[in-house]
Each structure stands twice: as C-alpha cells, then as structure tokens.
Amino acid sequence: MPINENDARLLKQPFGTLVPDKQVTKRKVASVLKGVKQVIAVGDATTERLVSFGIKPDIAVIDGKERRSKRSYSASYSAKELHCINPAGTISKEAVQVLQDALRMPSPVRVLVDGEEDMLALPLFTMAPEGSAVLYGQPLEGLVIVKITSAKQKQAKDLMDRIGID
C-alpha cells in the first residue's frame, strides 16, 4: 500500500543516530557496532561501505540501485540469497515474510529486492532482536545507525500501525 505525503515526510527523518558522511569512518562505525548481536544493512551503498570497512553484515537488504539509478555492486562476499518483490514506496507482505525468514537463518544472508528496499528498514526495526543494529543511508547526509531496543521496536510498530502496515 503506498504511503501518503505526510507520512513519507515523517519517514524521511532519521530513526536513529545520523553520522554525517564526512564522519563515517571504519573506526567510528566499528566502535558504534561493538557488542551488537546482529548487524543489518539496508541499501546497496550502506552494505558496500560496511564491507569496505571489513564489516560483513549478518543481513544485507539490497536492490541493485542507488537513488533509483542502477549501480554496479562491488561489495561481494559469500552469503545465502533470498529474493522478494517490494514496489517503490511500499512495504509488501512478501518482503516482510522474507525478512522474517532472513532473521531466522544463519548469517550472512543477502536479501535481493526486486523493486525498492528503502522502506524495508521500518519492519526490520520491529523484527530485529534487541541488541542488534540496523544501518541505512540518509540520502546526501550520512549513515543512520539504529540500535534496536524495546522502545525503538515500539516506536517503529506505532509508525507502521499509523501508516497502515501490518
């Protein structure tokens, strides 16, 4: 189900800590991720950046695009692959099911999205185990790191309820 303009604006606000592009370094990211249960990357550039830092995400959700343009993907590492369809501006039931499957599988897992992965961080905030971290790019600003707590899970669930996503 497509999301209305007001909710889309709300969703564009960082859900966690925004690290400005100029401050995203291997040392900074590694220190923030120290001790997390699972590292979940949403987005091709985010995944590629983590891999370039020597951090292999437990789960990577990618669509082969960056800001809606096809991109070459150089962050190759061995991972089980799952596939789903998720049209732009939506969160499909199929994608949510595949993300649930990915969270239950031994890592690393790569979820290849036919469509767009941007919105899929939101259900991950509700489903990822407490103590995990979900990372995604904030276009033209930097990297957002969301440490999963029960409060973050509730905040994400409330937002999903508000925009009509089960």
ZIGILIN-V511506 format. One line per field, one symbol per residue. phi: phi as a letter, one per 30 degrees, with the letter a starting at -180 (. if undefined). psi: psi as a letter, one per 30 degrees, with the letter a starting at -180 (. if undefined). A space follows every 10 residues. Layout:
# ZIGILIN-V511506
phi->???
psi->???
This chain:
# ZIGILIN-V511506
phi->.dcddddddd dddecbddce edcdbedddd dddeiddbcb ccjddddddd dddiccddbb cbbibbhice bdccdcadad ccbacbeeib bdeedddddd ddddddddbc cccckbcedd deddedcdde jdbccadcei blccccddbd ddddeddedd ddcicd
psi->klkleeeeee ffkkfbkjjk effjleeeee eefkglekkk kjkeeeeeee effgjjkekk jlgglkhgkk lkjgiklklk klklkjlkgl jleeeeeeee eefflkllkk jkkjckfeff eefeeffkkk flkkklkjkg eakkjjkkle eeeeeeeeee eeghk.
